[in-house]
Amino acid sequence: MSTDTTPTEGPLADLRVVEMGQLLAGPFCGQLLGDFGAEVIKLEAPGAGDPMRQWGREKSHGKSLWWPVVARNKKSVTCNLRAPEGQELARRIIDKADIVVENFRPGTLERWGLDYDRLRETNPGLVLVRVTGFGQTGPYAPRAGYGSIGEAMGGIRYVTGDPTNPPSRAGISLGDSLAAVFAAIGALAAVHNRKRTGRGQVVDSAIYEAVLGMMESLLPEWAVGGYQRERTGSVLPNVSPSNVYPTKGGEMVLVAANQDTVFARMAAVMGRPELAEDERYATHAARGRNMAELDELIGEWSVQFGSDELLDTLHEGGVPAGRIYTARDMFADPHFAAREAIVRLAHPDFGELPMHNAFPRLSETPGSVRHPGPALGEHNADVYGRLLEIDEPGIAALSERGVI
C-alpha cells in the first residue's frame, strides 16, 4: 500500500505501518518491519517525541545513541493523539495503512476513539498490533507493565544469575524485545491471512507471554516431573561440558562439547581420548552427574594455553568454542566484517554511526538499514502533504494550534 516517493526495497516494501506508542516494545516491532522495507510512519507527541530520543545519552552531543537504532528506517510525524484534531489526523493516516503498532496501556486507544472496531469500519483489512505487559484481557490487563516485570512473571528472571545471589537480569531489555519479535511475527501472519480472507485482525502480544514462550520445558518439568529449575550461574544442569574455562593469559574461553560425539572430539584434542570411554563421562547423563570434576579437569588443561592457541586447537578438532565478545571484539572480528553484520550510516550529529545490520538474511529480498532515526517531525510535510493532501497553509495552521 506504500506510495512513498523514495524507492524502498525489501519483502515488505508494499506495506505501510503506523507506529504509535513509545520506548521499546512497540517501536522495536516497528524497527523490525522497517528493516525489511515497510514504510513505517511513527506518530510522536509534538515538542517532546518518544522518550527514547533522550535515553542512552552520548556525552559530547547530549543525544541518544539508542534512538538512531530503534527509529531507523522510520518517518517521524508529530501528532497530538490526546486532542480530537490529532485523533482525526491519526484516523486518516491509519485508513491508508496495513498495520498499526501500539504499546499503550489497554483502553488508551479506545479513550481516543481509535478502537479497532471503529478503525476497521473504514479499513477492514487493518492489522492492529497491541504490545503490552499482560495482554488485552485478564485481571492484570489494566496494570502498567514494563519489560522487567514481564521477565519476572514469565520465568526468566528466576533462573538467571548465580544461585547464591538474588535473580539477575540480562544487560538488555529482553522482555520488551521478545514481545516485539513475537508481535512482528503475529503482524506478518495476520497480513498473510488477510490475503485469503480480506480481513484484518488484532495481534495481542504480551511481554510475560513472550518470555514464557522462551522457557523451554519449564512448565512440564514442574507439572509432570516435579522439578523446579533454579539459578545455576554459568552452566545448565546436567549439560556438560558447557562452560567458561581459563587460559594462560587470564582470558576466558567458552567451550560447548556436551554432545557425545563432540565430547569424543574434545577428549581427543586434550590428548585424553580414553575420557570418552570412561564411565564417568561416556554419556550425556554421566557427564551431567560429574559436571564439577569434568569442568575442573578441562580447566587444568585449558589454562596451559593462550586463548588464541586454545581456540585454534579446539576449532581444528571440531569442538565448538569461542570468546565472550564485547563491542570492541565485534568491531575487530573478521567474520563480522565479512558478513557485514555491522553497518555504518551517515548521521548529522555523530558523523559515521555504526549499528547492527538487518537480520535474518534473505537471499533474494534482504532487509537493509537505509537511514538512522529521524528528527522529530522530519516527515510532516511528506505525510500530511503527500499522503493526506493537506496544503502548506493547512499544515502550518495545524502546527500553530499544537495539533502537530
C-alpha positions in Angstrom: 0.0 0.0 0.0 3.0 2.3 0.4 3.3 5.1 -2.1 6.5 6.6 -0.8 8.4 8.6 -3.4 11.7 7.3 -2.0 12.4 3.9 -3.6 12.3 1.1 -1.0 13.4 -2.4 -1.4 12.7 -5.4 0.7 10.0 -8.1 1.0 7.7 -5.7 3.0 8.0 -2.7 0.6 4.3 -2.9 -0.2 3.2 -2.4 3.4 2.6 0.8 5.3 2.9 0.7 9.1 1.7 3.3 11.5 3.7 3.1 14.8 2.2 4.6 17.9 3.5 4.2 21.4 7.0 4.8 22.7 10.1 3.4 24.4 10.9 -0.1 23.2 8.3 -2.9 22.9 6.2 -1.3 20.2 9.0 0.6 18.5 11.3 -2.4 18.2 8.4 -4.2 16.4 8.3 -1.2 14.0 12.0 -1.3 13.6 11.9 -5.0 12.5 9.2 -4.3 10.0 11.0 -1.3 8.7 14.3 -3.2 8.3 12.5 -5.4 5.7 11.2 -2.5 3.7 7.9 -1.5 5.2 7.1 2.2 5.2 6.9 2.9 8.9 5.2 6.2 9.9 5.9 7.0 13.6 3.4 9.3 15.3 5.1 11.3 18.1 3.9 13.9 20.6 4.7 17.5 19.3 7.6 19.1 21.1 8.6 16.0 23.0 8.5 12.9 21.0 9.4 9.4 22.1 11.5 9.4 25.3 13.9 7.1 23.5 15.2 10.3 22.0 16.8 11.0 25.4 17.7 7.5 26.6 21.3 6.3 26.3 22.9 9.8 26.1 26.2 10.4 24.4 28.4 12.8 26.3 29.6 15.2 23.6 26.3 15.8 21.9 23.8 15.1 24.7 21.8 13.0 22.3 20.7 9.4 22.4 22.8 6.7 20.7 19.8 4.3 21.1 17.3 6.4 19.2 19.1 6.2 15.8 18.9 2.4 16.0 15.4 1.8 17.3 13.9 4.5 15.0 16.0 3.6 11.9 14.2 3.4 8.6 11.2 5.2 10.0 9.4 8.5 9.3 8.7 10.9 12.2 5.4 12.7 12.2 4.2 14.8 15.1 0.6 14.3 16.1 -1.2 15.2 19.4 -3.2 12.0 20.0 -4.8 13.5 23.1 -6.5 16.2 21.0 -9.6 15.4 18.9 -8.0 17.0 15.8 -4.9 14.9 16.3 -7.0 11.8 16.6 -8.8 12.6 13.4 -5.5 13.0 11.6 -4.3 9.7 13.0 -7.5 8.0 11.7 -6.9 9.5 8.3 -3.4 8.1 8.2 -4.5 4.7 9.5 -7.1 4.5 6.8 -4.2 4.3 4.4 -2.2 1.8 6.4 -1.8 -2.0 6.5 -0.6 -2.3 10.1 -0.8 -0.2 13.3 1.6 -1.0 16.1 0.9 0.4 19.6 2.1 -0.3 23.1 -0.2 1.9 25.3 -1.9 0.5 28.3 -5.2 -1.3 27.3 -8.1 1.1 26.9 -6.0 4.0 25.8 -6.8 3.8 22.1 -10.5 3.3 23.0 -10.5 6.5 25.0 -9.1 8.3 22.0 -11.7 7.0 19.7 -9.2 4.8 17.9 -10.6 1.4 18.9 -10.3 -1.4 16.4 -14.0 -1.7 15.7 -14.1 1.9 14.6 -10.8 1.7 12.7 -11.8 -1.3 10.6 -15.1 0.3 9.6 -13.1 2.3 7.1 -10.1 -0.1 6.8 -11.4 -3.6 7.1 -8.0 -5.1 6.2 -6.2 -3.3 9.0 -4.0 -5.4 11.3 -3.7 -3.8 14.8 -0.7 -5.0 16.8 -1.0 -4.3 20.5 2.0 -4.9 22.7 1.5 -4.7 26.5 2.9 -6.1 29.7 0.0 -8.5 30.4 -2.2 -8.6 27.2 -5.5 -7.1 26.4 -7.6 -9.4 28.6 -7.4 -11.0 32.0 -7.3 -9.5 35.5 -3.8 -8.0 35.1 -4.5 -6.3 31.7 -5.1 -2.8 33.2 -1.8 -2.8 35.1 1.2 -0.8 34.0 3.7 -3.4 32.7 7.3 -2.8 31.9 9.6 -5.4 30.4 11.4 -6.1 33.7 8.0 -7.1 35.2 7.2 -9.4 32.3 10.6 -11.0 32.6 9.9 -11.8 36.2 6.4 -13.1 35.6 7.4 -15.0 32.5 10.0 -17.0 34.5 13.4 -15.9 33.0 14.4 -13.8 36.0 14.1 -16.6 38.5 16.5 -18.8 36.6 19.1 -16.1 35.7 22.2 -15.5 37.7 24.3 -17.1 40.4 22.4 -19.3 42.8 24.0 -17.6 45.8 22.5 -14.2 44.8 19.0 -12.8 44.0 17.8 -13.2 40.5 19.7 -11.2 37.9 18.7 -9.5 34.7 20.3 -9.5 31.3 22.0 -6.3 30.4 19.5 -5.6 27.7 15.7 -5.0 27.6 15.0 -8.7 26.9 11.3 -8.8 27.7 10.4 -5.8 25.6 12.4 -7.1 22.7 10.9 -10.6 22.8 7.4 -9.2 22.9 8.3 -7.1 19.8 9.7 -10.0 17.9 6.5 -12.1 18.6 4.4 -9.0 17.6 6.3 -8.8 14.3 5.7 -12.5 13.6 2.0 -12.0 14.5 1.7 -9.0 12.2 3.1 -10.9 9.3 0.9 -13.9 10.0 -2.1 -11.7 10.1 -1.2 -10.0 6.8 -0.7 -13.4 5.2 -4.1 -14.5 6.5 -5.6 -11.3 5.0 -4.7 -12.4 1.6 -7.2 -15.3 2.0 -9.9 -13.5 3.9 -9.6 -9.8 3.0 -10.0 -9.1 6.7 -7.5 -7.8 9.3 -7.4 -8.7 13.0 -5.9 -7.8 16.3 -2.4 -9.2 17.3 -2.2 -9.3 21.1 1.5 -9.6 22.2 2.0 -9.7 26.0 5.5 -9.3 27.4 5.1 -12.0 30.0 3.9 -14.5 27.4 6.7 -13.7 25.1 9.2 -14.5 27.9 7.2 -17.6 28.8 7.4 -18.8 25.2 11.2 -19.0 25.6 11.2 -21.0 28.7 11.6 -24.4 27.0 10.2 -27.3 29.1 9.9 -25.3 32.4 6.2 -26.0 32.8 6.0 -29.8 32.2 9.2 -30.2 34.2 7.3 -28.9 37.2 3.8 -30.3 36.5 4.9 -33.8 35.4 8.4 -34.2 36.8 8.1 -32.2 40.0 11.4 -30.4 39.1 11.8 -26.7 39.7 14.5 -25.0 37.7 16.9 -22.9 39.7 19.6 -20.4 39.1 22.8 -22.3 38.0 25.2 -19.5 37.1 27.3 -20.1 34.0 26.1 -23.7 33.4 22.9 -25.6 32.7 22.1 -28.5 35.0 23.2 -31.9 33.5 24.7 -30.3 30.4 28.5 -30.8 30.4 31.0 -29.8 29.4 29.5 -26.4 28.5 31.2 -23.7 30.5 33.8 -20.9 30.5 37.3 -22.2 31.0 40.5 -20.3 31.9 43.6 -19.7 29.7 47.2 -18.9 30.4 46.7 -15.2 29.8 43.6 -14.9 32.1 41.1 -14.7 29.2 38.1 -16.9 29.4 37.0 -19.2 26.5 33.6 -20.7 26.2 33.5 -24.4 25.2 30.3 -26.4 24.4 31.2 -30.1 24.0 28.2 -31.7 25.7 27.0 -34.0 22.9 28.6 -37.5 22.9 30.3 -37.2 19.6 31.6 -33.7 20.3 32.9 -34.7 23.7 34.8 -37.5 22.0 36.5 -34.9 19.8 37.1 -32.8 22.9 38.8 -35.7 24.6 41.0 -36.3 21.5 42.0 -32.7 21.4 43.0 -32.8 25.0 45.2 -35.9 24.3 42.9 -37.9 26.6 40.8 -40.0 24.2 40.1 -42.5 26.9 37.9 -40.0 28.7 35.2 -40.6 26.1 35.1 -44.2 27.2 35.3 -43.5 30.9 32.0 -44.5 32.6 32.0 -41.1 34.4 32.0 -39.2 31.1 30.9 -41.6 28.4 27.3 -40.5 28.2 25.4 -37.2 28.4 23.8 -38.2 31.7 27.1 -39.3 33.2 28.8 -36.1 32.3 25.9 -34.2 33.8 26.3 -36.1 37.1 30.0 -35.4 37.2 30.0 -31.9 35.9 32.1 -30.3 38.6 35.0 -32.7 38.3 34.9 -32.7 34.5 35.0 -28.9 34.5 38.0 -28.9 36.8 39.8 -31.4 34.5 39.2 -29.3 31.4 40.2 -26.2 33.2 43.5 -27.7 34.3 44.2 -28.5 30.6 42.9 -25.2 29.1 45.0 -23.0 31.4 48.2 -24.3 29.8 47.4 -22.3 26.6 46.9 -18.8 25.5 43.4 -18.0 24.2 44.4 -17.9 20.5 46.2 -21.2 20.7 43.4 -22.8 22.6 40.8 -21.7 20.2 42.8 -22.7 17.2 43.3 -26.2 18.7 39.6 -26.6 19.5 38.4 -25.4 16.1 40.8 -27.7 14.3 39.4 -30.5 16.4 35.8 -29.7 15.5 34.9 -28.5 19.1 32.5 -25.5 19.4 34.3 -22.8 21.3 34.7 -19.0 21.3 35.4 -15.8 23.2 32.8 -13.9 25.1 32.6 -10.8 22.9 32.4 -7.1 23.9 31.6 -4.4 21.3 35.3 -3.9 20.9 35.7 -7.5 19.8 32.9 -7.3 17.4 34.4 -4.3 15.5 37.7 -6.2 15.3 36.4 -9.6 14.2 36.8 -10.6 10.5 33.7 -12.7 10.5 31.5 -9.7 11.5 33.2 -7.7 8.7 32.9 -10.5 6.0 29.2 -10.8 6.7 28.6 -7.1 7.1 27.0 -7.7 10.4 27.8 -4.1 11.3 26.7 -1.2 9.0 27.8 2.4 9.1 25.4 5.2 8.4 25.9 9.0 8.0 24.4 10.9 10.9 24.0 14.7 11.2 25.4 14.8 14.8 27.6 11.7 15.1 29.2 11.6 11.7 29.6 7.9 10.8 27.3 5.9 13.1 27.7 2.1 13.3 24.9 -0.3 14.3 23.9 -3.9 13.7 22.5 -4.8 10.3 19.1 -6.2 9.4 18.7 -9.9 10.3 17.9 -12.6 9.3 19.3 -12.6 5.8 17.1 -13.3 2.9 18.9 -14.4 -0.3 16.6 -12.6 -2.8 15.0 -9.7 -0.9 17.2 -8.9 2.1 16.4 -6.3 4.6 18.5 -3.2 4.9 19.3 -0.2 7.1 18.6 2.8 5.0 18.8 5.7 7.4 19.1 6.3 11.2 16.3 7.6 13.4 14.8 10.9 12.1 14.5 14.3 13.7 11.2 15.0 15.4 8.5 15.8 12.8 11.0 15.5 10.0 8.4 13.9 7.7 5.4 16.1 8.5 5.3 17.7 5.1 5.7 14.3 3.3 3.0 12.5 5.2 0.5 15.3 5.7 1.2 16.9 2.3 1.6 13.8 0.1 -0.4 11.2 1.9 -3.3 13.3 3.3 -3.1 16.1 0.6 -3.1 18.9 3.2 -1.6 22.0 1.7 1.2 24.1 3.3 -1.1 26.7 4.9 -3.2 23.8 6.4 -0.1 22.2 7.8 1.1 25.5 9.2 -2.3 26.0 10.9 -2.2 22.6 12.5 1.3 23.4 13.8 0.1 26.7 15.2 -2.7 25.0 17.1 -0.4 22.4 18.6 -2.0 19.5 16.7 1.2 18.6 15.0 
